[in-house]
Structures are given as structure tokens and as C-alpha cells.
Amino acid sequence: MTDETRRELEAIKSELYRLSYRVRALEERLMRESRLEAARATQTAQTEAPQPPSRSEPILPRVVSPPPTTPPTNEEAQSFERVLGGKVALYTGLALLFLATAFFLGWAWTQLSPAGRLTLGYVGGALLMGLGVAARERTERWFSDGLMGAGLATLYLTTWAGWERYALLSYAGAFGLTGAITALGVALALWRGSETLAIVATLGGFSAPVWLRGDGAGAPANFFGYLAALNAGMLTISAWREWRYHQLTCLVATIALLNGWAITSYTPEYRRLTLGFVSLYYALFSAAYLLPDALRRRTTDAVSLALFLVASLHYLLAGYALIQDEWRKYPGAFLAAMGALYFALGWLKTLTKDSPTDAALFTLGIVCVAAAIAVQFQPSAQVVLYSVTAAGLILGGLRLQTRLLYGFGALLTLAAVAAMWSALIEPIRTRVVLLNEHGVGWLALLVGGGAALYGLYRDMQAYPQSAVDPLVPRYALAQLIAPALVIALAWGSAEQTLYAFELTGQRDAPLAHLLVSLEWTLIGAGLLVGGVQASLRGVRLMGLGMLALTTCKLFLYDLGFLQMPYRALSFAGLGLALIGVAWLYSRFGTADARAN
């Protein structure tokens, strides 16, 4: 009888023993359940047809004994015991073995020649891998994979020592051995279906450019070509086997190597070559993260989608840094082109009903367009583009009940305000009222913010609850936009009025300040009337605030230099407005209070 047959018989006997144990436990459980059912049936019959007790016998309560219970199995303790006695013991043993090897090699430093040390290292690595292969059917997977992974690491370390420490290997020999070890690791990973072995082989393959230099190894074409070939092979394997951690390893290793090379070896003459290969890497990663699930006609995995976003952001930063010197007049062209590409891909993904992926692509498109606007245009143009885009995204998010569009609309609203503040720092150069650098920005804020505020108001009236509320409540966003619009209207009107008089050579003319007070009075009165008509307390309060601000301006500023008849007109206009306010509150205030 051969050893293989004996092992199969032992496995069959063990499986029969387990099955007999389970059958016996099942029989005991069925007997307990049948006894319990019989006891319940007897109790029910006695309850339905009770026998009158005799006078000589006392009535005693009937005690029903509970069914026997089996002691609970402590699966958590057993699982912890297996982890402690299995993986922890293995990894601790491997660490101790590594230390013992280091101590032994330190002692053998004076006892063996360099060739002997390399031979010892290769023999040790091969021995560990052989033990892992031999133990694959007698132990669990993690034990044999751990041994084979340790063997691969030993082979990599020995090759490094032969090239870097002892100079016994040529560049071609070290490179060939590294490639062979990587191929061996990948083959073992595919044979065993082990992601751990694939990660070990990947780390070894990506570490080669760090220590393997010489004979032209530092040339960018060789370096980039090696990374491209290595990523193509590794990403194909990870996409086929759906190894997410392996994909993450490839991405992190590639980013680390590219950043290290850029810090130490990049020069402007390599700009186009670097951009071409970085774009190739991004295409490989995007295909590995998005295509497999698309070909399998299922939603993209969350981990793959997150890795795609990380790779995209890194590529956008690297691509913009490489191309901005090439396209100095159009620094935002690269980001705008990438935004258009993401929008197109997102639209294609909507056809496959892969909502997470198309949301991610649209997000990248919006980010690229916003960044392109920021780097390409002046602040005044940024205000216009951000305001219009923000209003469109908010209205689209409300219409489609999409938090993505709605949230980006809120963010771009803040970006528009920040861009307007930057525009106000710069002086007005265009000698035209309203259609100058500041006036265009004020108009864009008023139009975009007004459209967004109107859409929020109508949506809240139609739908008390919305899917976008958990992100940014519609009521809170409206409360932020409305005061900003009032400030923009008051500030913009005052600035453009004074600028109109400045263009005619009448700077600080009394009539200019009178008109500003009149404009603010009309703004406050309009807000007050609108708030009364729509029964909106917040709008009424903003109207009262504008009138109060106008009153303060009249007494603290205008009174100091206004002469007759401007002083009388200013006071009369504001007085009539305040009387109208009092009439509105006396006429509609009580009814509005009852309604609220």
C-alpha cells in the first residue's frame, strides 16, 4: 500500500468519524424534541379535560422539568486558540528563524566565502519553499503559504546581497535572477490561488529598481518600460483573480517608485517621456479597476472604485505638473480635457446602470472643470462660471434627487463667493458701469444664487422631505444663500453707483450717496413686502435689517455732508419707507402671526 493510498484511507476514516458523530448528535436532538412535544401534548390534554381531585388527596402543583440542554460550545475560545497556536506561532517562528539566520550569517561571515554565503542563502530559500510545497496537503493553506512566502523573501534578499554587498553577480545576472524569482512567485500564487504569495512576488519585483542599478539601469526608458511590463502582468493577474489587496500593492508601489524617481532623477528633458508613460500606467490601472466588473456585467467593487479614484487624483496632479510648462498660455486645458473625458465615460456608464462608477466619473469631471476654471481664468470670470455651474448643479441635484450634484453645487457656491472676494481685491479696469470686473461678478452671484434659492424654495414647498437633506439640509442652504444675495445686492449696487459718478468726475458727490441710501431703502422695502406676501419671516427680517442699516448710514454718514435739498429728500424717503413698514405690519402682521 502506497503512502498516497494510506493518506486517502486515513482521510476517509476521519470523515466517516465526523459523519457518525453528527448523526449521533442529530438523533439525540430529535429524541429530546420528541419527548418535549409529548410532554406538551400531555399537558394540553390535561388542561382541556381536568379530572376533579378527591377530597382526601391534596391538590399539588404539577412541576414540569425543563428539557435537557447541551452545554454550549465555546467557538470563540476555540477560534482564538487556533489563531494563537497557529498563525501567531507560525509568524513568531518565522521571525525567530529569520533572526537565527541573521545570527548564523553574522557568524558565517568569518567562516564562509561570499560564494558560500550566497549558496547558503539560495539553499535556505529553496528549502523553505520546498517545505511549503510538501506541507500543502497536510496543513492549512496559511501555513504552507507562509513558508513559501518566506522562501521567496530569502531568495530576493540573497540576490540583493550577491549584487549590492558582495558584487558576485553582474547586472544582467541579478536582473535575470530577480525576474525569475518574481515569475516563480507568481506561478506559485496562481497554482495555490494565494494572494499573499502574489503580494510577496510583487513587492520583490517592484523593489528591483531601487537596488538594482548600473549598466544603464537608471535610464528613464528602461525604468519606465520595466514598470509598464511589470504592472501589465501583475494587474492582469489581479483582475483575473479579483485580488484587491494585490491591486492596492501595485498602485502604492508604482506611486512610490515614480515619486522617488521624480525627486532624484527628473529633468525637464524627460517631460514628454514621463507624461507618456504616466498616462500609460493610468490607463493600465483604470482598465484593471473598472473593466473586469463591467465585463462580468455587475456593479464595480467598492475597493476597486476607491483605488481608481486614488489613481485618478494622482494622475491629475502629475499630469498637470508636467504639462503646465508646455502649455503656458492654457494651463487649464489639460484639466478641462480630462473633465470632458470623465463626463463622457460617466455618460457611457449610465447606460450600464453602474451607479457608483458613473457617480465617481461625474465627480472627477466636476473636480477637473472646477480646477480648470481656477487655473485658467481671472477671478471675475471664475465668479461667473462658478455661480452658473453651482446653480445648475443644485437645480439638477434637486430635480434628480442626487446628493452628488447637490453637494458639489453647494461647494461651488462657496467657491464663487471666494472668487468674488478675490476679484474685489483687484481694482476695476474696465470703464463701464456694471459690465466691469466687479459688476459682472455681482450680477453672476445674483443670477446664480437667485436661481438656486428659487429652486430650493419651490422644492421645499413641493417635497417636505428630500434625499439630499442628510447631506446639506435645503433649509440651511437657503438660509446661507439668501443673506449672501442681500449683501451682494447692497454692496454691488452701492459700488457700481459710486463708480458711475467716479467715471463722470463727480467722485463722492452728495447725489451719489443719496442714491445709495435710496437703493438700500428700496431693497429693504422690497424684501419686506415679499416676505409679507410669501409669509416668510426670514425675508421680512432681512428687509428690516436693510432698513436699519440705511437708517444708521443716514445718521452716521450722510448727515455729516449732505446739504439741502438732499438732506430733506433722504430723510423724507426713509421716513416714508418706515411708515410703510409700520402700515404693513399693522395690516398683515396679525394675520401672519395667526398663520404661523
MINUGU-499585 format. One record per residue (C-alpha): residue number from 1; z, x, y. Coordinates in steps of 0.2 Angstrom, whole numbers, plus 5000, padded with zeros to 4 digits. Each point is the difference from the previous one (the first is absolute). Example, Ala and Ser with C-alpha at 12.3 -4.5 7.8 and 13.67 -1.06 7.14 Angstrom:
BEGIN
[1 [5039 5062 4978]]
[2 [4997 5006 5017]]
This chain:
BEGIN
[1 [5000 5000 5000]]
[2 [4995 5007 5017]]
[3 [5011 5001 5015]]
[4 [4989 4988 5009]]
[5 [5002 4987 4986]]
[6 [5019 5003 5000]]
[7 [5001 4997 5018]]
[8 [4990 4984 4999]]
[9 [5012 4994 4986]]
[10 [5015 5004 5010]]
[11 [4993 4990 5015]]
[12 [4996 4985 4989]]
[13 [5018 5001 4992]]
[14 [5007 5001 5018]]
[15 [4990 4985 5006]]
[16 [5004 4990 4984]]
[17 [5019 5003 5004]]
[18 [4998 4994 5017]]
[19 [4991 4984 4995]]
[20 [5013 4996 4987]]
[21 [5014 5003 5013]]
[22 [4991 4988 5012]]
[23 [4997 4987 4986]]
[24 [5019 5001 4995]]
[25 [5005 4998 5018]]
[26 [4988 4985 5002]]
[27 [5007 4991 4985]]
[28 [5018 5002 5006]]
[29 [4995 4993 5017]]
[30 [4992 4985 4992]]
[31 [5015 4997 4989]]
[32 [5011 5000 5015]]
[33 [4989 4988 5009]]
[34 [4999 4988 4986]]
[35 [5019 5000 4998]]
[36 [5002 4997 5018]]
[37 [4987 4985 5000]]
[38 [5009 4993 4985]]
[39 [5017 5001 5009]]
[40 [4992 4991 5015]]
[41 [4993 4986 4990]]
[42 [5017 4997 4991]]
[43 [5008 4999 5017]]
[44 [4987 4988 5007]]
[45 [5002 4989 4984]]
[46 [5019 5000 5002]]
[47 [4999 4995 5018]]
[48 [4988 4986 4997]]
[49 [5010 4992 4986]]
[50 [5018 5005 5002]]
[51 [5012 4996 4986]]
[52 [5017 4991 5006]]
[53 [5014 5012 4996]]
[54 [5015 4994 4989]]
[55 [5016 4997 5009]]
[56 [5009 5012 4988]]
[57 [4989 5014 5005]]
[58 [5000 5008 5017]]
[59 [4984 5002 5010]]
[60 [4996 5018 5002]]
[61 [4987 5008 5010]]
[62 [4985 5006 4990]]
[63 [4997 5019 5004]]
[64 [4982 5006 4997]]
[65 [4999 5018 4998]]
[66 [4986 5009 5010]]
[67 [4985 5007 4990]]
[68 [5002 5018 4996]]
[69 [4992 5012 5012]]
[70 [4993 5017 4997]]
[71 [5006 5014 5010]]
[72 [4988 5004 5014]]
[73 [4989 5016 4998]]
[74 [5003 5012 5014]]
[75 [4981 5004 5004]]
[76 [5004 5008 5017]]
[77 [5012 5012 4992]]
[78 [4988 5004 4987]]
[79 [4986 5003 5012]]
[80 [5010 5011 5011]]
[81 [5005 5010 4984]]
[82 [4982 5002 4995]]
[83 [4995 5006 5018]]
[84 [5015 5012 5001]]
[85 [4997 5007 4982]]
[86 [4982 5000 5001]]
[87 [4991 5003 5016]]
[88 [5014 5008 5009]]
[89 [5004 5011 4986]]
[90 [4981 5005 4998]]
[91 [4998 5004 5019]]
[92 [5017 5010 5000]]
[93 [4994 5009 4984]]
[94 [4984 5004 5008]]
[95 [5008 5006 5016]]
[96 [5012 5011 4990]]
[97 [4985 5006 4990]]
[98 [4991 5005 5016]]
[99 [5015 5009 5006]]
[100 [5002 5009 4983]]
[101 [4982 5005 5001]]
[102 [5002 5006 5018]]
[103 [5015 5011 4994]]
[104 [4991 5006 4985]]
[105 [4985 5005 5011]]
[106 [5011 5009 5012]]
[107 [5007 5010 4986]]
[108 [4983 5002 4992]]
[109 [4994 5007 5017]]
[110 [5006 5017 4995]]
[111 [4996 4998 4981]]
[112 [4982 4993 5000]]
[113 [4984 5005 5008]]
[114 [4991 4988 5012]]
[115 [4988 4996 4986]]
[116 [5014 4996 4989]]
[117 [5009 4989 5012]]
[118 [4984 4990 5003]]
[119 [4998 4998 4981]]
[120 [5017 4994 4998]]
[121 [4997 4987 5014]]
[122 [4985 4994 4992]]
[123 [5008 4999 4983]]
[124 [5015 4991 5007]]
[125 [4989 4987 5008]]
[126 [4989 4997 4985]]
[127 [5016 4999 4989]]
[128 [5007 4986 5012]]
[129 [4984 4991 4999]]
[130 [4999 5002 4981]]
[131 [5017 4993 4998]]
[132 [4996 4985 5011]]
[133 [4984 4996 4990]]
[134 [5010 5002 4983]]
[135 [5014 4989 5007]]
[136 [4989 4986 5006]]
[137 [5002 4989 4984]]
[138 [5018 5004 4997]]
[139 [5007 4997 5017]]
[140 [4998 4989 5015]]
[141 [4985 5003 5012]]
[142 [5011 5007 5014]]
[143 [5007 5014 4989]]
[144 [4983 5006 4994]]
[145 [4992 4998 5017]]
[146 [5014 5010 5008]]
[147 [4998 5014 4988]]
[148 [4981 5001 5003]]
[149 [5002 4998 5019]]
[150 [5012 5015 5000]]
[151 [4987 5010 4990]]
[152 [4987 4996 5013]]
[153 [5012 5006 5014]]
[154 [5003 5016 4990]]
[155 [4982 5004 4998]]
[156 [4997 4997 5019]]
[157 [5014 5011 5004]]
[158 [4994 5014 4988]]
[159 [4983 4999 5008]]
[160 [5007 5002 5017]]
[161 [5010 5015 4995]]
[162 [4985 5008 4992]]
[163 [4990 4999 5016]]
[164 [5013 5001 5014]]
[165 [5014 5010 4993]]
[166 [4993 5012 4987]]
[167 [4981 5000 5006]]
[168 [4995 5000 4981]]
[169 [4988 4986 5003]]
[170 [4984 5000 5010]]
[171 [4996 4986 5012]]
[172 [4987 4993 4988]]
[173 [5012 5001 4986]]
[174 [5015 4992 5009]]
[175 [4988 4986 5006]]
[176 [4993 4997 4983]]
[177 [5017 5000 4992]]
[178 [5007 4988 5013]]
[179 [4985 4988 4997]]
[180 [5002 5001 4982]]
[181 [5018 4996 5001]]
[182 [4997 4985 5011]]
[183 [4986 4994 4988]]
[184 [5012 5002 4986]]
[185 [5014 4990 5009]]
[186 [4988 4986 5004]]
[187 [4994 4999 4982]]
[188 [5017 4999 4994]]
[189 [5004 4986 5013]]
[190 [4985 4990 4995]]
[191 [5004 5003 4981]]
[192 [5018 4995 5002]]
[193 [4997 4987 5014]]
[194 [5013 5009 5010]]
[195 [5000 4999 5019]]
[196 [5014 5014 5001]]
[197 [4989 5013 4992]]
[198 [4986 4995 5011]]
[199 [5011 5003 5015]]
[200 [5005 5017 4994]]
[201 [4982 5005 4997]]
[202 [4996 4993 5018]]
[203 [5014 5010 5008]]
[204 [4994 5016 4991]]
[205 [4982 4997 5005]]
[206 [5004 4997 5018]]
[207 [5012 5015 5001]]
[208 [4986 5012 4996]]
[209 [4993 5001 5017]]
[210 [5017 5005 5007]]
[211 [5002 5015 4989]]
[212 [4983 5004 4994]]
[213 [4991 5009 5014]]
[214 [4988 5015 5001]]
[215 [4982 5003 4996]]
[216 [4994 4987 5013]]
[217 [5013 4987 4994]]
[218 [5005 4997 5018]]
[219 [4982 4994 5005]]
[220 [5001 4982 5006]]
[221 [4985 4995 4989]]
[222 [5009 5006 4984]]
[223 [5016 4993 5005]]
[224 [4993 4983 5005]]
[225 [4988 4999 4985]]
[226 [5015 5004 4988]]
[227 [5010 4986 5008]]
[228 [4985 4988 4999]]
[229 [4997 5003 4981]]
[230 [5018 5000 4996]]
[231 [5003 4983 5009]]
[232 [4984 4992 4993]]
[233 [5006 5004 4982]]
[234 [5019 4996 5003]]
[235 [4996 4984 5009]]
[236 [4988 4994 4987]]
[237 [5013 5002 4987]]
[238 [5014 4992 5010]]
[239 [4988 4985 5004]]
[240 [4995 4998 4982]]
[241 [5018 5000 4994]]
[242 [5008 4992 5015]]
[243 [5012 5014 5003]]
[244 [5007 4996 5017]]
[245 [5012 5015 5001]]
[246 [4986 5011 4995]]
[247 [4990 4993 5015]]
[248 [5014 5003 5011]]
[249 [5001 5018 4994]]
[250 [4982 5004 5004]]
[251 [5002 4992 5017]]
[252 [5015 5010 5005]]
[253 [4994 5016 4993]]
[254 [4983 4999 5009]]
[255 [5008 4996 5017]]
[256 [5012 5014 4998]]
[257 [4986 5013 4995]]
[258 [4989 4994 5015]]
[259 [5014 5001 5012]]
[260 [5005 5017 4994]]
[261 [4982 5006 5001]]
[262 [4998 4993 5017]]
[263 [5015 5009 5007]]
[264 [4996 5017 4992]]
[265 [4981 5001 4999]]
[266 [4991 4987 5011]]
[267 [4988 5005 5014]]
[268 [4988 4990 5010]]
[269 [4985 5007 4991]]
[270 [5006 4990 4984]]
[271 [5001 4983 5010]]
[272 [4985 4992 4992]]
[273 [5003 5007 4983]]
[274 [5018 4994 5000]]
[275 [4996 4983 5007]]
[276 [4987 4998 4986]]
[277 [5011 5004 4986]]
[278 [5015 4990 5007]]
[279 [4989 4985 5001]]
[280 [4995 5004 4982]]
[281 [5018 5000 4994]]
[282 [5003 4984 5010]]
[283 [4986 4992 4991]]
[284 [5006 5006 4983]]
[285 [5018 4993 5003]]
[286 [4994 4983 5007]]
[287 [4989 4998 4985]]
[288 [5014 5004 4988]]
[289 [5012 4989 5009]]
[290 [4989 4984 5003]]
[291 [4986 5000 4987]]
[292 [5009 4999 4984]]
[293 [5009 4984 5004]]
[294 [4984 4993 5008]]
[295 [4990 5004 4984]]
[296 [5013 4992 4989]]
[297 [4999 4984 5012]]
[298 [5018 5000 5005]]
[299 [5011 5002 5015]]
[300 [5002 5018 5005]]
[301 [5017 5008 4995]]
[302 [5013 5001 5013]]
[303 [5003 5019 4997]]
[304 [4981 5004 5000]]
[305 [4999 4990 5017]]
[306 [5014 5009 5007]]
[307 [4992 5017 4995]]
[308 [4984 4995 5008]]
[309 [5008 4996 5016]]
[310 [5009 5017 5000]]
[311 [4983 5009 4996]]
[312 [4991 4990 5014]]
[313 [5013 5004 5013]]
[314 [4999 5018 4996]]
[315 [4981 5000 5000]]
[316 [5000 4992 5017]]
[317 [5011 5012 5008]]
[318 [4991 5015 4992]]
[319 [4983 4993 5004]]
[320 [5004 4997 5018]]
[321 [5007 5017 5002]]
[322 [4985 5008 4993]]
[323 [4987 4990 5009]]
[324 [5007 4998 5018]]
[325 [4994 5017 5005]]
[326 [4983 4996 4993]]
[327 [4998 4983 5009]]
[328 [5009 5004 5016]]
[329 [4992 4986 5010]]
[330 [5004 4987 4987]]
[331 [5017 5004 4992]]
[332 [5002 4983 4994]]
[333 [4983 4998 4991]]
[334 [5007 5006 4984]]
[335 [5015 4988 5000]]
[336 [4988 4986 5005]]
[337 [4988 5004 4986]]
[338 [5014 5000 4987]]
[339 [5007 4984 5007]]
[340 [4983 4992 4998]]
[341 [4999 5007 4982]]
[342 [5017 4992 4996]]
[343 [4995 4983 5007]]
[344 [4985 5000 4990]]
[345 [5009 5005 4984]]
[346 [5013 4987 5004]]
[347 [4987 4987 5001]]
[348 [4993 5005 4984]]
[349 [5017 4999 4992]]
[350 [5003 4983 5006]]
[351 [4985 4995 4988]]
[352 [5010 5006 4985]]
[353 [5016 4991 5006]]
[354 [5010 5016 5000]]
[355 [5012 4995 5014]]
[356 [5011 5015 5000]]
[357 [4985 5012 5001]]
[358 [4991 4991 5013]]
[359 [5016 4998 5011]]
[360 [5002 5019 4998]]
[361 [4982 5004 5005]]
[362 [5001 4988 5015]]
[363 [5016 5008 5005]]
[364 [4992 5017 5000]]
[365 [4985 4993 5010]]
[366 [5011 4993 5013]]
[367 [5010 5017 5001]]
[368 [4984 5010 5002]]
[369 [4993 4989 5014]]
[370 [5016 5000 5009]]
[371 [5001 5019 4999]]
[372 [4982 5001 5005]]
[373 [5003 4990 5016]]
[374 [5015 5011 5004]]
[375 [4991 5016 4999]]
[376 [4983 4995 5007]]
[377 [5003 4989 5015]]
[378 [5010 5001 5016]]
[379 [5016 4990 5001]]
[380 [4992 4986 5010]]
[381 [4987 4997 4986]]
[382 [5013 5002 4987]]
[383 [5009 4985 5008]]
[384 [4985 4989 4999]]
[385 [4996 5004 4982]]
[386 [5018 4999 4994]]
[387 [5003 4984 5009]]
[388 [4984 4991 4993]]
[389 [5003 5007 4983]]
[390 [5018 4995 4999]]
[391 [4996 4983 5005]]
[392 [4987 4998 4987]]
[393 [5011 5007 4987]]
[394 [5015 4988 5004]]
[395 [4988 4985 5001]]
[396 [4992 5006 4983]]
[397 [5017 5003 4992]]
[398 [5006 4982 5005]]
[399 [4984 4992 4995]]
[400 [5000 5009 4983]]
[401 [5019 5001 4998]]
[402 [4998 5019 4997]]
[403 [5015 5011 5005]]
[404 [4989 5015 5000]]
[405 [4989 4994 5014]]
[406 [5014 4992 5009]]
[407 [5011 5015 4999]]
[408 [4987 5012 5006]]
[409 [4996 4988 5015]]
[410 [5018 5001 5005]]
[411 [5000 5019 4999]]
[412 [4984 5001 5010]]
[413 [5007 4989 5013]]
[414 [5014 5014 5003]]
[415 [4986 5013 5000]]
[416 [4991 4990 5014]]
[417 [5016 5000 5010]]
[418 [5002 5018 4998]]
[419 [4982 5004 5004]]
[420 [5002 4989 5016]]
[421 [5015 5011 5005]]
[422 [4990 5015 4998]]
[423 [4986 4993 5010]]
[424 [5012 4996 5014]]
[425 [5006 5018 5002]]
[426 [4982 5005 5004]]
[427 [4993 4996 5018]]
[428 [4987 4987 5003]]
[429 [4983 5008 5002]]
[430 [4988 4985 5000]]
[431 [4999 4992 5018]]
[432 [4998 4983 4993]]
[433 [5014 4986 5000]]
[434 [5004 4994 4982]]
[435 [4986 5010 4992]]
[436 [5009 5016 5001]]
[437 [5010 5011 4988]]
[438 [5016 4990 5002]]
[439 [4992 4983 5004]]
[440 [4990 5000 4984]]
[441 [5016 5004 4990]]
[442 [5009 4986 5008]]
[443 [4987 4987 4996]]
[444 [4998 5006 4982]]
[445 [5019 4998 4998]]
[446 [5000 4983 5007]]
[447 [4985 4994 4990]]
[448 [5005 5007 4984]]
[449 [5018 4996 5001]]
[450 [4996 4982 5006]]
[451 [4989 4997 4986]]
[452 [5013 5007 4987]]
[453 [5014 4990 5009]]
[454 [4990 4984 4999]]
[455 [4996 5002 4982]]
[456 [5018 5003 4996]]
[457 [5005 4984 5009]]
[458 [4987 4990 4992]]
[459 [5005 5007 4983]]
[460 [5018 4997 5002]]
[461 [4996 4982 5005]]
[462 [4990 4997 4985]]
[463 [5010 5010 4987]]
[464 [5019 5001 5002]]
[465 [5000 5013 4986]]
[466 [4988 5014 4997]]
[467 [4997 5014 4988]]
[468 [4999 5013 5014]]
[469 [5018 4995 5007]]
[470 [5009 5012 4988]]
[471 [4991 5015 5008]]
[472 [5001 4996 5018]]
[473 [5006 4982 5004]]
[474 [4987 4991 5011]]
[475 [5013 4994 5012]]
[476 [5006 5017 5003]]
[477 [4983 5007 5002]]
[478 [4996 4986 5013]]
[479 [5016 5004 5009]]
[480 [4995 5018 5002]]
[481 [4982 4997 5005]]
[482 [5004 4986 5013]]
[483 [5011 5010 5012]]
[484 [4988 5015 4998]]
[485 [4986 4989 5006]]
[486 [5010 4994 5015]]
[487 [5004 5018 5005]]
[488 [4982 5005 4998]]
[489 [4994 4985 5010]]
[490 [5013 5004 5014]]
[491 [4998 5018 5000]]
[492 [4981 5000 4999]]
[493 [4997 4987 5013]]
[494 [5012 5009 5012]]
[495 [4991 5017 4997]]
[496 [4982 4994 5001]]
[497 [5005 4990 5016]]
[498 [5007 5015 5009]]
[499 [4985 5011 4994]]
[500 [4988 4987 5007]]
[501 [5008 5003 5017]]
[502 [5001 5019 4997]]
[503 [4981 5000 4998]]
[504 [4997 4991 5017]]
[505 [5012 5013 5008]]
[506 [5014 4988 5003]]
[507 [5013 5008 4988]]
[508 [5017 4992 5001]]
[509 [4993 4986 5011]]
[510 [5013 4985 5002]]
[511 [4987 4988 4994]]
[512 [4998 5009 4984]]
[513 [5019 4999 4996]]
[514 [4999 4982 5005]]
[515 [4987 4996 4988]]
[516 [5010 5009 4986]]
[517 [5015 4989 5003]]
[518 [4988 4985 5000]]
[519 [4992 5005 4984]]
[520 [5017 5003 4992]]
[521 [5006 4983 5006]]
[522 [4984 4991 4993]]
[523 [5004 5010 4983]]
[524 [5018 4993 5000]]
[525 [4995 4983 5004]]
[526 [4986 4999 4987]]
[527 [5012 5006 4987]]
[528 [5012 4988 5005]]
[529 [4988 4985 4999]]
[530 [4993 5006 4984]]
[531 [5017 5001 4992]]
[532 [5005 4983 5006]]
[533 [4984 4992 4993]]
[534 [5001 5009 4983]]
[535 [5019 4998 4999]]
[536 [5002 5019 4998]]
[537 [5016 5007 5007]]
[538 [4995 5018 4999]]
[539 [4985 4997 5011]]
[540 [5010 4991 5013]]
[541 [5013 5014 5000]]
[542 [4986 5013 5003]]
[543 [4994 4989 5014]]
[544 [5017 4999 5008]]
[545 [5001 5019 4998]]
[546 [4984 5003 5009]]
[547 [5006 4989 5014]]
[548 [5016 5009 5001]]
[549 [4991 5017 5000]]
[550 [4989 4993 5015]]
[551 [5016 4995 5009]]
[552 [5008 5017 4998]]
[553 [4984 5008 5006]]
[554 [4999 4989 5015]]
[555 [5017 5004 5006]]
[556 [5002 5018 4995]]
[557 [4982 5006 5004]]
[558 [4989 4989 5009]]
[559 [5013 4995 5013]]
[560 [5001 5018 5006]]
[561 [4982 5001 5007]]
[562 [4992 4983 5000]]
[563 [4997 4993 5017]]
[564 [4996 4983 5006]]
[565 [4990 4990 4994]]
[566 [5001 5008 4983]]
[567 [5018 4999 4999]]
[568 [5000 4981 5003]]
[569 [4986 4998 4988]]
[570 [5009 5010 4986]]
[571 [5016 4991 5002]]
[572 [4992 4983 5001]]
[573 [4989 5003 4985]]
[574 [5015 5005 4989]]
[575 [5011 4986 5007]]
[576 [4987 4987 4995]]
[577 [4998 5008 4983]]
[578 [5019 4999 4997]]
[579 [5001 4982 5006]]
[580 [4986 4996 4988]]
[581 [5011 5008 4986]]
[582 [5014 4990 5005]]
[583 [4989 4984 4999]]
[584 [4994 5005 4983]]
[585 [5017 5002 4993]]
[586 [5006 4984 5008]]
[587 [4985 4990 4993]]
[588 [4998 5008 4983]]
[589 [5016 5010 4996]]
[590 [5010 4985 4993]]
[591 [4986 4994 4989]]
[592 [4997 5018 4993]]
[593 [5018 5002 4997]]
[594 [5001 4984 4990]]
[595 [4984 5006 4990]]
[596 [5008 5017 4996]]
